[in-house]
């Protein structure tokens, strides 16, 4: 460990000597002394990549290098880059490669030149895939996550990706994928050892809110129903007063009730390893009723029933190393809702968001330090609400409805109440939402001084956001 520490920090010639121990004067402890000849500190010199495959794009491989000429030499980074180049070659259709870094010291300039040589490796194919430890989960649920199949060329990058995909299911507390020689020199057996975890959840909650009154919540969920990989859930919520909004189960922002009933159909498709899309259709009847006299005029005007007929799509590009606890990579997502194929409302609502995960291991020396940068924007464009214009309130015509707008606060702006930021009625203080939303944030994940077995990590964050372009009028104020 001591030698690796020096190698990570530029001391390529370090020679740890013998250690000596000396009893402390009070005879209750020992002093341990390490004699180390650290030698000169080196920087990276010229970094090149060569290949035995003429068709391999070397420029694409060089772009994957994270080490630069002039940086302090890091032996761990050299090993990591060799694996990164091998993975990149695998993904570009060269499964049988071996990347060896060649090191050349220049003791006059204290630099180390690195040449990554991409050579041909022995051809090995997957003979079979064995799965052990799945008492309840069906084999097919695990096998469908593999990026390798029996008979394919053995590919270490795809094997690690298969392991990550199985872990991302969330059904297992431990997943180990190893390989062993098969029945012939060019055959390998992939051993999959898993340890299942509990996937059932029961949630019970209750409370009191000045807006919603007494409320109770009960939920059942099984994320791996009968070992088939099906996520089944049942939720129920009861409250004295409710106000439901898009993608929220309960938001206490106004004195009214909303009842919904309908159905939704959804289908998804994976274009490739990273890109997937889901398409859905929703038909729901929404009834805003029991509006209190003190509610905003914009809310009182919207009392009654509307029929929502909506087609939605979500396109996601996910390049994270893990969807459960990512430490590197990024994801981008575009969601669009089109309402107007029948029904009483018509609008186009778009949402764009993404996140970038930056490991800080090279700076801090601990892989648990990760910086996450997030951003998002949303826009709602109504174009024919089919609601009659009300000259007394100035509401109607092509205005959007409050239940279709964006709200800011809570999950998308931590530290603020749900719907706590944005346009409000200056008289009633009701939150009215808006149709132009933006958010941005930065979060640092760091280890806590507790046993690592607990899996607890700390988070420090900064969030920002804004919500605007709600209804205009003499009784509207904007915040955020």
C-alpha positions as CSV (number, residue, x, y, z in Angstrom):
1,X,0.0,0.0,0.0
2,X,2.8,2.4,0.8
3,X,4.6,1.7,-2.5
4,X,1.3,2.2,-4.4
5,X,0.8,5.5,-2.7
6,X,4.2,6.7,-3.9
7,X,3.6,5.4,-7.4
8,X,0.3,7.3,-7.6
9,X,2.1,10.5,-6.8
10,X,5.0,10.4,-9.3
11,X,7.7,8.5,-7.4
12,X,8.3,5.7,-9.9
13,X,11.6,4.7,-8.4
14,X,10.4,4.4,-4.9
15,X,12.1,1.6,-2.9
16,X,10.5,0.9,0.5
17,X,13.2,-0.4,2.9
18,X,13.0,-2.4,6.0
19,X,10.7,-1.4,8.8
20,X,11.8,-1.1,12.4
21,X,9.7,-1.2,15.6
22,X,10.6,0.4,18.9
23,X,8.8,0.1,22.2
24,X,7.5,3.3,23.6
25,X,9.0,4.5,26.9
26,X,5.7,3.9,28.7
27,X,5.7,0.3,27.2
28,X,2.1,0.7,26.1
29,X,2.7,1.1,22.3
30,X,5.2,0.8,19.5
31,X,6.8,3.3,17.2
32,X,7.1,1.8,13.6
33,X,9.6,3.5,11.3
34,X,9.7,2.9,7.6
35,X,12.9,3.6,5.7
36,X,12.0,4.8,2.2
37,X,14.1,5.8,-0.7
38,X,11.6,7.7,-2.7
39,X,13.8,8.8,-5.6
40,X,13.0,11.7,-8.0
41,X,9.4,12.7,-8.8
42,X,8.4,12.2,-12.4
43,X,6.0,13.8,-14.7
44,X,4.4,12.2,-17.8
45,X,6.3,12.7,-21.0
46,X,5.1,11.9,-24.4
47,X,2.0,9.6,-24.4
48,X,1.3,7.6,-27.6
49,X,-0.9,4.7,-28.7
50,X,0.2,2.1,-31.3
51,X,-1.9,-0.8,-32.7
52,X,-1.4,-4.0,-34.5
53,X,-4.8,-3.6,-36.2
54,X,-4.7,-1.2,-39.2
55,X,-8.5,-0.7,-39.1
56,X,-8.5,0.4,-35.5
57,X,-9.2,4.1,-35.1
58,X,-6.2,5.3,-33.0
59,X,-7.6,8.9,-32.7
60,X,-10.7,7.5,-31.1
61,X,-8.6,5.6,-28.6
62,X,-6.4,8.6,-27.8
63,X,-9.5,10.6,-27.0
64,X,-10.3,8.2,-24.1
65,X,-7.0,8.9,-22.4
66,X,-7.4,10.8,-19.1
67,X,-3.6,11.3,-18.5
68,X,-1.8,14.3,-20.1
69,X,1.8,15.2,-20.8
70,X,3.1,17.3,-17.9
71,X,0.9,15.7,-15.2
72,X,2.5,14.0,-12.3
73,X,3.2,10.3,-13.0
74,X,0.5,8.0,-11.7
75,X,1.0,4.2,-11.9
76,X,-2.6,3.4,-11.1
77,X,-3.8,5.7,-13.9
78,X,-1.5,4.0,-16.4
79,X,-3.1,0.6,-15.5
80,X,-6.5,2.1,-15.6
81,X,-6.0,3.7,-19.1
82,X,-4.7,0.4,-20.4
83,X,-8.0,-1.2,-19.4
84,X,-9.9,1.7,-20.8
85,X,-8.2,1.3,-24.2
86,X,-8.9,-2.4,-24.3
87,X,-12.5,-1.8,-23.5
88,X,-12.8,0.9,-26.2
89,X,-11.2,-1.5,-28.8
90,X,-13.6,-4.3,-27.7
91,X,-16.6,-2.0,-28.2
92,X,-15.3,-1.1,-31.7
93,X,-15.4,-4.7,-32.9
94,X,-12.0,-5.9,-31.8
95,X,-12.7,-8.5,-29.1
96,X,-9.3,-10.1,-29.0
97,X,-6.9,-7.4,-27.9
98,X,-4.3,-6.9,-25.2
99,X,-3.0,-3.5,-24.2
100,X,0.4,-3.3,-22.7
101,X,1.9,0.0,-21.5
102,X,5.6,0.4,-22.3
103,X,7.4,2.8,-19.9
104,X,10.5,4.8,-20.8
105,X,12.2,6.9,-18.1
106,X,14.2,10.0,-18.8
107,X,16.2,10.6,-15.7
108,X,17.6,13.9,-17.0
109,X,14.2,15.6,-17.4
110,X,12.5,13.4,-14.8
111,X,9.8,12.4,-17.2
112,X,8.3,9.1,-18.2
113,X,7.1,8.4,-21.7
114,X,4.2,6.0,-22.1
115,X,3.4,3.9,-25.2
116,X,0.2,1.9,-25.1
117,X,0.7,-1.1,-27.5
118,X,-2.6,-2.6,-28.7
119,X,-1.7,-6.2,-29.7
120,X,-3.7,-9.2,-30.7
121,X,-4.7,-11.5,-27.8
122,X,-5.5,-15.3,-28.0
123,X,-9.0,-16.0,-29.3
124,X,-11.3,-17.2,-26.6
125,X,-15.1,-17.9,-26.8
126,X,-17.8,-18.2,-24.2
127,X,-18.5,-21.9,-23.7
128,X,-21.3,-21.5,-21.3
129,X,-22.7,-19.1,-18.6
130,X,-23.4,-20.6,-15.2
131,X,-25.7,-18.9,-12.6
132,X,-25.6,-19.7,-8.9
133,X,-27.4,-18.4,-5.9
134,X,-30.7,-17.4,-7.5
135,X,-33.1,-19.2,-5.2
136,X,-36.1,-17.2,-6.2
137,X,-35.2,-15.1,-9.3
138,X,-35.7,-17.0,-12.6
139,X,-32.6,-17.6,-14.7
140,X,-34.1,-15.7,-17.7
141,X,-34.4,-12.5,-15.7
142,X,-30.6,-12.6,-15.1
143,X,-29.6,-13.9,-18.5
144,X,-31.4,-11.1,-20.4
145,X,-29.1,-8.6,-18.8
146,X,-26.0,-10.2,-20.2
147,X,-24.2,-8.5,-23.1
148,X,-22.6,-11.8,-23.9
149,X,-24.1,-15.1,-25.1
150,X,-22.8,-18.6,-25.2
151,X,-20.7,-18.9,-28.3
152,X,-19.7,-15.2,-28.4
153,X,-16.2,-14.0,-28.4
154,X,-15.1,-13.5,-24.8
155,X,-15.1,-9.7,-24.1
156,X,-14.0,-8.4,-20.7
157,X,-15.7,-5.0,-21.3
158,X,-19.0,-6.6,-22.0
159,X,-18.6,-8.9,-19.0
160,X,-18.2,-5.9,-16.7
161,X,-21.2,-4.2,-18.4
162,X,-23.2,-7.4,-17.8
163,X,-22.3,-7.3,-14.1
164,X,-23.3,-3.7,-13.8
165,X,-26.7,-4.4,-15.5
166,X,-27.4,-7.2,-13.1
167,X,-26.6,-5.1,-10.2
168,X,-28.8,-2.3,-11.5
169,X,-31.8,-4.6,-11.2
170,X,-31.7,-4.0,-7.4
171,X,-32.6,-7.6,-6.7
172,X,-29.2,-8.7,-5.4
173,X,-27.0,-7.6,-2.5
174,X,-23.9,-9.0,-4.3
175,X,-23.0,-9.9,-7.9
176,X,-19.8,-11.6,-8.9
177,X,-18.8,-12.6,-12.4
178,X,-15.7,-14.6,-12.9
179,X,-14.2,-16.7,-15.8
180,X,-12.4,-20.0,-15.8
181,X,-10.9,-22.2,-18.5
182,X,-13.4,-24.3,-20.5
183,X,-13.2,-27.7,-22.1
184,X,-10.6,-26.4,-24.7
185,X,-7.9,-23.7,-24.7
186,X,-10.1,-21.4,-26.7
187,X,-13.1,-21.8,-24.5
188,X,-14.1,-20.0,-21.2
189,X,-16.8,-20.5,-18.7
190,X,-18.5,-17.5,-17.1
191,X,-19.5,-18.1,-13.5
192,X,-22.2,-15.8,-12.1
193,X,-22.6,-15.9,-8.3
194,X,-25.4,-13.7,-6.8
195,X,-26.8,-13.2,-3.4
196,X,-30.5,-12.3,-3.3
197,X,-32.0,-9.6,-1.2
198,X,-35.5,-8.7,0.0
199,X,-37.4,-6.9,-2.7
200,X,-40.8,-6.5,-1.0
201,X,-41.7,-3.2,0.6
202,X,-44.5,-2.1,2.9
203,X,-45.0,1.6,3.6
204,X,-47.4,3.2,6.1
205,X,-47.6,6.9,6.8
206,X,-49.8,9.5,8.3
207,X,-49.8,13.1,9.3
208,X,-51.6,16.4,9.4
209,X,-51.3,19.5,7.2
210,X,-53.1,22.8,7.4
211,X,-53.9,22.4,3.7
212,X,-54.7,18.8,3.5
213,X,-55.9,18.1,7.0
214,X,-55.4,14.6,8.4
215,X,-53.9,12.2,5.8
216,X,-52.9,8.6,5.7
217,X,-50.8,6.7,3.2
218,X,-50.4,2.9,2.7
219,X,-48.3,1.2,0.0
220,X,-47.3,-2.4,-1.0
221,X,-44.6,-3.0,-3.5
222,X,-42.8,-6.1,-4.8
223,X,-40.0,-5.3,-7.2
224,X,-39.4,-8.9,-8.3
225,X,-42.8,-10.5,-8.3
226,X,-42.5,-14.3,-8.1
227,X,-38.9,-14.0,-9.4
228,X,-40.1,-12.8,-12.8
229,X,-38.6,-9.3,-12.7
230,X,-42.1,-7.7,-12.7
231,X,-42.4,-4.6,-10.5
232,X,-45.9,-4.6,-8.9
233,X,-47.2,-2.0,-6.5
234,X,-50.4,-0.9,-4.8
235,X,-50.7,2.5,-3.2
236,X,-53.6,4.3,-1.4
237,X,-53.8,7.8,0.0
238,X,-56.6,9.3,2.0
239,X,-56.9,13.0,3.1
240,X,-59.5,15.5,4.1
241,X,-58.6,17.8,1.3
242,X,-56.6,17.0,-1.8
243,X,-55.0,18.7,-4.7
244,X,-53.4,16.5,-7.3
245,X,-50.9,17.7,-9.9
246,X,-48.9,16.1,-12.7
247,X,-46.4,13.5,-11.4
248,X,-47.2,14.2,-7.8
249,X,-49.3,12.1,-5.5
250,X,-50.2,14.8,-3.1
251,X,-49.3,18.5,-3.3
252,X,-50.9,20.8,-0.7
253,X,-51.0,24.1,-2.5
254,X,-54.7,25.1,-2.7
255,X,-58.1,24.6,-1.2
256,X,-59.7,22.3,-3.6
257,X,-60.1,18.6,-4.5
258,X,-59.4,16.8,-7.7
259,X,-60.6,13.4,-8.6
260,X,-59.0,11.4,-11.5
261,X,-59.9,8.2,-13.1
262,X,-58.7,6.7,-16.4
263,X,-56.0,4.5,-17.7
264,X,-52.5,4.6,-19.3
265,X,-50.7,2.3,-21.7
266,X,-46.9,2.2,-22.0
267,X,-44.3,0.5,-24.1
268,X,-40.5,0.8,-24.3
269,X,-37.7,-0.1,-26.7
270,X,-33.9,-0.2,-26.3
271,X,-32.2,1.0,-29.5
272,X,-28.8,0.0,-28.1
273,X,-26.9,-0.4,-24.9
274,X,-27.3,3.2,-23.9
275,X,-30.3,4.6,-25.8
276,X,-33.9,3.7,-24.9
277,X,-37.3,5.2,-25.5
278,X,-40.7,4.8,-23.9
279,X,-44.0,5.8,-25.5
280,X,-47.3,6.0,-23.6
281,X,-50.9,7.0,-24.0
282,X,-53.0,8.4,-21.2
283,X,-56.8,9.0,-21.1
284,X,-58.0,10.4,-17.8
285,X,-61.1,12.3,-16.6
286,X,-60.2,15.1,-14.1
287,X,-62.7,16.7,-11.9
288,X,-61.8,19.8,-9.9
289,X,-64.5,20.2,-7.2
290,X,-65.1,21.5,-3.7
291,X,-63.2,24.6,-4.4
292,X,-63.1,26.8,-1.3
293,X,-64.4,30.4,-1.5
294,X,-61.0,31.7,-0.4
295,X,-59.2,30.0,-3.3
296,X,-57.6,32.0,-6.1
297,X,-59.9,33.2,-8.9
298,X,-57.8,31.3,-11.3
299,X,-58.5,28.1,-9.5
300,X,-62.2,28.8,-8.9
301,X,-62.6,29.4,-12.7
302,X,-61.3,25.9,-13.4
303,X,-63.8,24.0,-11.4
304,X,-65.5,21.2,-13.3
305,X,-64.5,18.2,-15.4
306,X,-62.0,18.0,-18.2
307,X,-60.9,15.0,-20.3
308,X,-57.2,14.6,-20.9
309,X,-56.1,12.6,-23.9
310,X,-52.3,12.6,-24.0
311,X,-49.5,10.9,-25.9
312,X,-46.1,10.9,-24.3
313,X,-42.5,9.9,-25.1
314,X,-39.3,9.8,-23.1
315,X,-35.9,9.4,-24.8
316,X,-33.0,8.6,-22.6
317,X,-29.3,8.2,-23.3
318,X,-27.7,6.7,-20.2
319,X,-23.9,6.4,-20.0
320,X,-23.6,6.1,-16.2
321,X,-21.6,3.2,-14.7
322,X,-24.5,2.4,-12.4
323,X,-28.1,3.6,-12.2
324,X,-28.2,2.9,-8.4
325,X,-25.1,4.9,-7.3
326,X,-23.3,6.3,-10.2
327,X,-19.7,7.5,-9.8
328,X,-18.8,8.4,-13.4
329,X,-20.6,9.0,-16.7
330,X,-23.7,11.0,-17.6
331,X,-27.3,10.8,-18.7
332,X,-29.5,12.9,-21.0
333,X,-33.3,12.8,-21.1
334,X,-36.0,14.4,-23.2
335,X,-39.6,14.0,-22.4
336,X,-42.5,15.3,-24.4
337,X,-46.3,15.2,-23.8
338,X,-48.8,16.0,-26.5
339,X,-52.4,16.5,-25.4
340,X,-55.1,17.2,-28.0
341,X,-56.1,13.9,-29.6
342,X,-59.6,14.4,-28.5
343,X,-60.3,15.5,-24.9
344,X,-60.8,19.0,-23.6
345,X,-57.2,20.3,-23.4
346,X,-54.5,20.7,-25.9
347,X,-50.8,21.5,-25.3
348,X,-47.3,20.5,-26.0
349,X,-45.1,20.1,-22.9
350,X,-41.3,19.4,-23.2
351,X,-38.8,18.6,-20.5
352,X,-35.0,18.3,-20.9
353,X,-32.7,17.3,-18.1
354,X,-29.4,15.6,-17.5
355,X,-26.6,14.9,-15.0
356,X,-22.8,14.6,-15.2
357,X,-21.0,12.4,-12.6
358,X,-17.3,13.3,-12.0
359,X,-15.2,11.0,-9.8
360,X,-12.8,12.8,-7.5
361,X,-10.6,9.8,-6.7
362,X,-7.6,11.3,-8.5
363,X,-7.8,14.5,-6.5
364,X,-8.7,13.2,-3.1
365,X,-7.6,9.5,-3.3
366,X,-11.0,8.1,-2.2
367,X,-13.5,6.6,-4.8
368,X,-16.4,7.6,-2.5
369,X,-16.0,11.3,-3.4
370,X,-18.1,12.1,-6.4
371,X,-19.3,15.4,-7.8
372,X,-22.6,15.5,-9.6
373,X,-23.8,18.4,-11.8
374,X,-27.5,18.5,-12.9
375,X,-29.6,20.8,-15.0
376,X,-33.1,20.8,-16.5
377,X,-35.6,22.9,-18.4
378,X,-39.3,22.5,-19.1
379,X,-41.8,24.4,-21.3
380,X,-45.5,24.1,-21.6
381,X,-47.2,25.6,-24.7
382,X,-51.0,25.5,-24.7
383,X,-52.6,26.0,-28.0
384,X,-56.3,25.3,-27.6
385,X,-57.7,24.6,-24.2
386,X,-61.3,24.5,-25.5
387,X,-62.3,26.1,-22.2
388,X,-64.6,29.1,-22.8
389,X,-63.1,32.6,-22.2
390,X,-64.4,34.2,-19.0
391,X,-64.3,38.1,-19.4
392,X,-64.9,38.6,-15.7
393,X,-61.6,36.8,-14.7
394,X,-59.7,37.0,-17.9
395,X,-59.2,33.3,-17.8
396,X,-60.0,30.8,-20.6
397,X,-59.4,30.5,-24.2
398,X,-55.9,29.2,-24.9
399,X,-54.7,29.4,-21.2
400,X,-53.2,26.3,-19.7
401,X,-54.8,24.7,-16.7
402,X,-53.1,24.7,-13.3
403,X,-53.0,20.9,-13.1
404,X,-50.9,20.8,-16.3
405,X,-48.3,23.4,-15.3
406,X,-44.9,23.0,-13.8
407,X,-44.2,23.6,-10.1
408,X,-41.0,24.3,-8.3
409,X,-39.9,23.2,-4.9
410,X,-39.4,19.9,-3.0
411,X,-37.6,17.3,-5.1
412,X,-36.6,19.7,-7.9
413,X,-35.5,22.5,-5.5
414,X,-34.4,21.1,-2.2
415,X,-34.8,23.3,0.8
416,X,-38.1,24.7,-0.4
417,X,-41.6,23.3,0.2
418,X,-43.3,21.6,-2.7
419,X,-44.6,24.3,-5.0
420,X,-43.0,26.8,-2.7
421,X,-41.4,28.9,-5.5
422,X,-43.1,30.5,-8.4
423,X,-46.1,32.6,-9.3
424,X,-48.7,33.1,-6.6
425,X,-51.9,34.9,-6.1
426,X,-51.1,38.0,-4.1
427,X,-54.5,37.9,-2.3
428,X,-54.9,34.2,-1.5
429,X,-51.1,33.2,-1.7
430,X,-52.1,30.1,-3.7
431,X,-49.3,28.7,-5.8
432,X,-50.3,28.8,-9.5
433,X,-47.4,27.2,-11.2
434,X,-45.9,28.3,-14.5
435,X,-45.1,27.1,-18.0
436,X,-41.3,27.8,-18.1
437,X,-39.1,26.0,-15.6
438,X,-35.4,25.7,-15.2
439,X,-33.3,24.0,-12.6
440,X,-29.6,23.5,-11.9
441,X,-27.6,21.9,-9.1
442,X,-24.3,20.6,-7.8
443,X,-23.9,17.8,-5.3
444,X,-20.9,16.4,-3.5
445,X,-21.1,12.8,-2.3
446,X,-18.6,11.9,0.4
447,X,-18.0,9.1,2.9
448,X,-19.1,9.4,6.6
449,X,-17.0,8.3,9.6
450,X,-19.1,5.1,10.0
451,X,-18.4,1.4,9.2
452,X,-18.4,1.0,5.4
453,X,-20.7,-2.0,5.8
454,X,-23.6,0.4,6.6
455,X,-23.4,1.9,3.1
456,X,-24.0,5.4,4.4
457,X,-22.7,8.4,2.5
458,X,-23.1,12.1,3.1
459,X,-24.3,14.7,0.5
460,X,-23.7,18.4,0.3
461,X,-25.6,20.2,-2.4
462,X,-26.5,23.6,-4.0
463,X,-29.8,23.9,-6.0
464,X,-31.1,26.8,-8.1
465,X,-34.2,27.2,-10.2
466,X,-36.8,29.5,-11.6
467,X,-40.4,29.3,-12.7
468,X,-42.2,32.0,-14.7
469,X,-44.7,32.8,-17.4
470,X,-47.7,31.8,-15.4
471,X,-51.0,33.6,-15.7
472,X,-50.7,37.4,-15.7
473,X,-53.0,39.8,-13.9
474,X,-53.3,42.3,-11.1
475,X,-53.3,39.6,-8.4
476,X,-50.2,37.6,-9.6
477,X,-46.8,37.8,-8.0
478,X,-43.6,36.0,-9.2
479,X,-40.8,34.5,-7.0
480,X,-37.8,32.4,-7.7
